[in-house]
Amino acid sequence: NYYGMLWGVKGRAANTAASMTSTGLFAPALVTWHTDAAVVKSAGWTNTTNTSSFSGAYRYATAAGAAMDVDVIGHQISLATYFSTNGGCAVVSIDGDYTAANRLPKFTAADFAAGKCREADIGRRYVQCYASGTVVDFLPLADGLTDTAHTVYLEATGTKAFTNASDV
């Protein structure tokens, strides 16, 4: 691991200077952006520009079942995320295993009873993208994987983990 930092601009106004936006301990990584042809997306994803996101744009889905997958290589996997007031949930599988994303929480029967997930999602690892304001971050999905090729699959659940979220 290395001490590292991310540089970026917020707002991208004409007189905005690049500044340090995040620091921390980082592992060397290969990045695949959502616009890369290697990311296979089903119908239901919308691309939107937003100067607060890492790449100046992000994708979102509001319909349950909208999915995307990508092949990656490595023993640690993270997801660049955009959290907002209308963020919902997505289940994550690695190599077809919905429990392999060992850095994420699992949906429980209580979550299903509260309407936070679909019944089929009980026991599956998930990411939720709600925040009371805009937050961008790299969210660890898994570590301790074999240092080989893996397929990461993300599927929108059409649900939200927080009642404050204005959408799914």
N, C-alpha and C positions, 0 to 999 in steps of 0.2 A: 504494500500500500504506500501511497505517496500523499503528502500534504498538497492540496491543490485548490484551485479557485476557478470559478466561472466568471467570465466577463460578459457584459451585455449592456444594452441601453433600454431604459424604460420610457415609454411614451414616444420615443423616436422623434422628438421635436427637432427643429432645425439647429438649435443651439445645445442639444443634449450631448454630453460627453460619455464615452464608454466608461463604465465603472465596475468595480467588483460587486457581483450580485450574490455570491455564495462562496463559502470556504469550507473545507473539511478534509477528511481522510478519504482518498479516492483510490480505486484500483484502476489500472490501465484498462481502457474499454474501447470496443468498437461500437459505433452508434449507427442505428438504422432509423431514419426519420419516417414518419407516417406517409410521406409522399413518395417514398422509395418504391420502385416496382416490385421489390421482394416482399412487400407487405400486401398480402392478399386480403381484400375486403369484400364482404357480401354487400348486397343492397342495404340501404338504410343508414349509411354514414354520410354526414355532411361535413365538408371542409369549410372552415371559416378563418378569416384572418383576425389576428389579435396581437397587438404589439406587446402584450404582457407575457405571451407564451415564449418558449425557448426558441422556436424556429420562425416566429412571426405568424404562425397559424396552428390550428389543431383540428382534430376531428371529433365529432360527437354523434351519438345515436340515442334516440328516445324510444325506439321500438324494441321490444324483447326479441332476442334472436339475432339481431344485427351482430355480425362477428368479423373478426380479422385474425390472421395468423401470420407468423413470420418465423423463419428458421434462423437460429443464432448459434454461435459456438462459444462455449465458456462454462465455468463452474459457478458463476454468479450472474444473475439477471436482474436488471432494474427497468423500470418503466418511467419515461418522462411524463408527468401528469400535470393536468390543469384542473385545479379545484375551483369551484365557484358556487354561488347560491342556488344554482339549478342542477347541481351534480347528483347523479344516481349511482347505481351499482353495476358491476360486471363481474362475472365469474372468470377464473383464470385456470387454464390447464397447461401443464408442461409435459410434452410427449404423451398426451392423451390422459394424463393423470391429474384429476382435479384437486389432489391433496399435495402435489409436488411443490407448489408455490409456498414453501415453508416459512416465509417471512410475512405472510398475510393471514388475517383471521379467517375462521371457518363460519359459514352460516349454521345456525342451530335451529332446532325445532321451535324454540321461543322466537327466533327471528321470523320464521314462517308464520307463526301465530300472530305476530305483530304486523304482518304484511310487508316485511323488509326483503323477502325473497320468494321465489317460487318453490313449491314443495320439492321439485327435483334438485334444487340447489342446496338442500340440507347436507352438510358435511363438505361442501365444496369451498375452496379458498376464493376470496373475493377482494376486489378493490372498490372503494367507494370514493366518489369525487366531489363530495359536498364540503364547502367551507363557508363561513359567514362573510368572507371577502375573497378576492382573487388570490390564489396561492399557486405557484408553480414549483415543482420539486421532482427530484428523481426518487421514486418509490422502490425500495428493494422488493423483489418478488421472491427470489430464492437464492440460497447459497448452499455450498456443499455438494453441488451437482458434479457429475463426471465432466471432465474438461473435453467434451466432445460436442457434436451437433445436437441441438434441441429444437423442438417446435413449440412455440409459445402461442396459445390460443386465448383470445379475449372475446367474451360474448356478453352483450348488454342484457340485463335481466328485465328491464322495464320497471324496476322498483327503485326505491330510495331507502337508505338506512336512517336518515334523519327526517323527522316530520317538518322541520324548517325548510327543507329543500323545496324550491318552487317547481321543480320538474324532475324527471327520472333520467 
